[in-house]
């Protein structure tokens, strides 16, 4: 798993998880998630809108987003799906989330510049 940096906008309840030295070449928006990929289809960022609500439905414990110390993420591609593994670490606990997403076969219009 890769160590991702993150920022949490408490006012808008948005969690942005990113690799600091990577650049997005295209994004896929699925519900409250925006997944950014580089030109080799590597995951470089995830934005979670309404993060408190969304994550409370995906994890078994309530996590205060302002207390996150570390985030790790990885993507596993298989057939027509991908699995994003997200590990959230606070001072007192850690929680793992597996999020299946469809693999997008068409190139993003953002890659045509």
Residue, then its C-alpha position, 0 to 999 in steps of 0.5 A: x500500500x502507498x502512503x497518501x497525503x490527505x486534507x480534510x475540509x471540515x466546513x464542506x466535509x470533503x476528504x482529499x487523499x492524494x500522492x503529492x508527487x503525482x499528477x492527474x491525467x483524468x478523473x472518474x466521478x462515481x457518486x460521492x467519490x472522485x478518483x484521479x488516475x495518471x496516464x498509466x491508470x495508477x490511482x493518484x487521488x481520491x476525493x470523498x464528498x460528504x465524507x462523514x456520511x459516506x465513511x460512516x456507511x463504509x466502516x464498522x467504527x465511527x472515525x472522527x475525520x479530524x483525527x486521521x493521522x495516516x492514510x494508505x491506499x492501493x488499487x487492484x485491477x481485475x477483469x471489469x472491476x477495480x478494488x480500492x483498498x483504503x486504510x485509515x489510521x488514527x492514534x487509537x485505531x485503524x480501519x480498512x475499507x474495500x471499495x469496488x468500482x467499475x473499470x472505465x474502458x473509455x479514455x477521459x476527455x481530460x486526457x485529450x489535451 
